[in-house]
Amino acid sequence: MKRLHWVLVTLLPLTSHVSRLTAQEGSWKTEGYGYYLEFRSDSLFFHEVTAVSCIPSYKAVKVDPPAGARAAYRMAQGNAIFLLIPTDGGRMRLHRNGAASDMIMAPTTRPAMCDRPTTDTPESNFDVFATTWAEQYGFFDLKKADWKAIVAANRPRITSASPAESLFAVISSMIEPLHDAHTFIGAGQVGRFGGLRRTTNMLERADAPKAYALTETFLSQPVHKFCNGQLEFSMLGQDIGYLRLRSFSGYHPEGYDAGLIALEAALDTIFTGADTWKGMVIDVRINGGGADPYGLAIASRLATQPYLAYTKEARLDPVDPSQWTPGQDSRVLPSTRPGFRGNVALLTGVLSISAAETFTQALMHRAPKVTRVGENTQGVFSDVLVRSLPNGWRFGLPNERFVTDGKTWDGPGIPPDVEVPVFAKADLDAGKDVALAKAIEIVSRKP
């Protein structure tokens, strides 16, 4: 799951309004996402706005800015970095480090909804939840879900006397059938819900160590760990490199930027001397995601020419789910640092989630072609839009899509070129990793 950590905001002159914003308060709204932001002389406030609510979200306090920044704000909630960059028509881009696109903002007036607190009652909590989904979720048609009918069927189940447990059970039941791994509800002591698309032979969490150990029986040397243990490298025989990516997050305890530095250094070490390899296998079969740009950085070490990885869009209109923001491109540019330009097989499966899937997408136009081996990925690509209820519960949903060649893979996931079972229980019990064996065969026989 993709997360926010701490905030850095760079304010650059664009119009006289923006110039005043560097020293005075200003009001802005995002295109899509449902955020209203207030910049004040010493602080920054995010508000989550729907047709029925305005809930204060993140608060950040001004701190000393780093070199090149006009202002910096730090949140207690974490360490994500935001850059505020001028663009056309008096708008600005709100860029979060670790994201593959920006939120576009325009000057606004304070919404009337924000002049009064959103009430904390069972009915109000239900309505905020239901309205947020109606305005932000982008995949009701894909999931064949009639959200209006779902809300109408469940709203009468909530009354002013409904206990928290009942509210949690009702709203969880509304979204569980979507089987969307980018959905969750965090209700404190009451409970937690997380969506997922399951398959018949899906690896269970308890069996993951067994799967890791099985794969390592193929290796000809010990595993070398990088990036806080999230990258692992070894060799398959004498001339096939093996890179296992456990996630695209947690690369460094100091956050995204330090993690990117660690990643680039790790790739320098891994790919030095790679021109002698016959091929390479990259494994994202058990990968819960993280920062999409990390995947682009790895793809750049494999690229032989520039190409478009994907275009990212966000749901734009709170009423019409068919309207999306203009796309923002992410490109793969060949790196001048050590890399591998030969034959590559990519191992994927249903536990290839989120940034593991955008990484898979980012390799589609690589030449020579990367052969995908295994099973469909999970089918979730968006950053998770995290929102609040008046009672303090948090929930998340996807409101973005990643497009390549006019196509998205939300729902069913990206299919393999060569379909073979991934860590099926019978194979685990028999000590077989048939997907890895097939990948080795493929990169060995390609010229």
C-alpha angles and dihedrals in degrees: 000000000000115000144187121237121168132351132236116173123194114199116200127180115262107146133356086267091058092044090057089047091067089066105016135048120274138181123228138171130202126236099244120343093081098246127148113191132197120198114198131179093267106014149034126222129196120201125192107221131193133159089271105031151036113196124181109239126169123013122194131186124216115256133174108296123232121243112299096019124110094204139000131203125190126203125208089220096075145300112286114143123227125192119196109209129179120245137168128312097022092298130126137211119236104206122191117200109243095031125109094220143024134245111239115223133192132190114268144162123257110278113245087229088068094059092077132040119256107246121247105226130126090253094048092048090051092048094050090049094047094045094048090054092046091052102039114025111098104192111061092116092047090051092043089234122151099209095185090055092045091052093045091051094050105035093079089057091068122072135163088268096052112125120229091254091060093048091051092048092050099048092042091053090052095061103028093085089060089070088207115161091203093065126089144153121209109196101169113229091356095069149274131254127197127179125225140169107232129197132200098257097032115153112248119227092244090058096052095095089052090052092049091049092048092054091050091061086073094057123101096205138026119286115263112213125212139170098032090315095303094112121053126183135187141136132267100215117320102312112027118085120216121203118182116193111197092181144335093239141065093044092143133010091232094063142250101331094049088045091055091052089050091049094051091048091049092050090050089056095042097048100041104115093010091130087084094059123107092209147329137236120205117195123204097151092121105034125128096196133238131168116015094207090063088063091049089052091055092045089054089061089057099042124109095185138009117275143161112266098186145317118239124213134176130211105268112183119057090207103037112051091191092070117092133179119258109281123259115211128227113197133194112228120190111251122229089214123089115301145143123257099176135089116326133185119194120207114213138170144158090289090059094103137181110320088023085062096046086050088053088049091049090059096052096093096038115124124248089040119258108229113222113215128187129027139328117293120245097269106237123115111154126099107254112258102217116205139175136231121217089253091060098257116139127217137176139209138168119256101166138072134204115220129198120176089350093302137109130193101207109145107015096038130221111313123226124246088225114033117211131147118277115216094328110184094243090053092047090051090048093047094245128141097186095172094055091045090053092048091053090050091051098050091042096057099041114099 
